[in-house]
Amino acid sequence: MFSYVMLGVNDLPKAQQFYDAFFGVLGVSPGLAHGERCFYVGEHGTFAITVDPQPRPTVGATGFGTVSPEDVDAAYAA
């Protein structure tokens, strides 16, 4: 269902250390850092963290996987 989930973090190296350990237990390879983001690619989707210096309780984005562009069109028509 989900294509990706992205969360904002204040300290990317500290967060990457935590998620490397967390996802390592689940068999996911260490994160792939790219600029101010780090990606964890699993069999069923991607989890990402991105630098967000604003102290907010929740920051993030969620992407939904679809089979085709027609699936997206059908959702808009509903």
N, C-alpha and C positions, 0 to 999 in steps of 0.2 A: 504494500500500500504506500509506504513512504519511500520517496526517492532519497531525500536527505533531511537532516535536522542540523541547524546551526545555532550555537549558543554564543553569546557575548561574554568575554572574560576580561578582567582588568590586568592580569599578569600572565601573558602567553607562556613563557617558559615554565612557570609553576603549574599552570593548568595542563600543559602538555605532559609534564612529569606524572601528574595524577592520572590523566586519561591513558597514557602509555601503559601504566601499571594496571589500571582498571580493564582496559580492552585486551591487554595481554593475557589476563586470566580467561577471557572468552575466546582466545585464539586469534585475535585480530592483530595484525602487524603494527609496530609503532607508527605514530602519526607522521604524515608527510607535510612538512612545513613549507609554506609558500607565502612569503611576505609576512603580513600580519594575521595569517590564518594557518590552521593546521587541520589536515583531513585524515580521517580513519575510514578506510574503505573495507566494508564487510560484504559478505555474500548477498545480503538482502538490502543494502543501502549504504549511505555514507553519513557519518557523523562528523561535524566540523566545529571548530572553535575559532572565534575571531576577536581581535582586540576591540574592546569597547570601553574607553576610559570613564564613561559616565556611570556613577554608582546607582544602578537601578535594580529593582528586585527581579525583573524578568526582561531579557532582551534576546531576540533570536528570530529565526526564520524556519519554516518547515516547507519542504517540497513534496508533492505527491507524485508518485509514479503512475503513468498511464500507458496503456497498450498502444494507443494511436491518437493522432490529433482529433479524430472523430469522437473519442471519449471526452475530450475537453469540450468540444462543441455541444455534445449531449448534455453535459453538466450545465453549460450556460443556458440551454433551452429549457431545462427543468424548472 
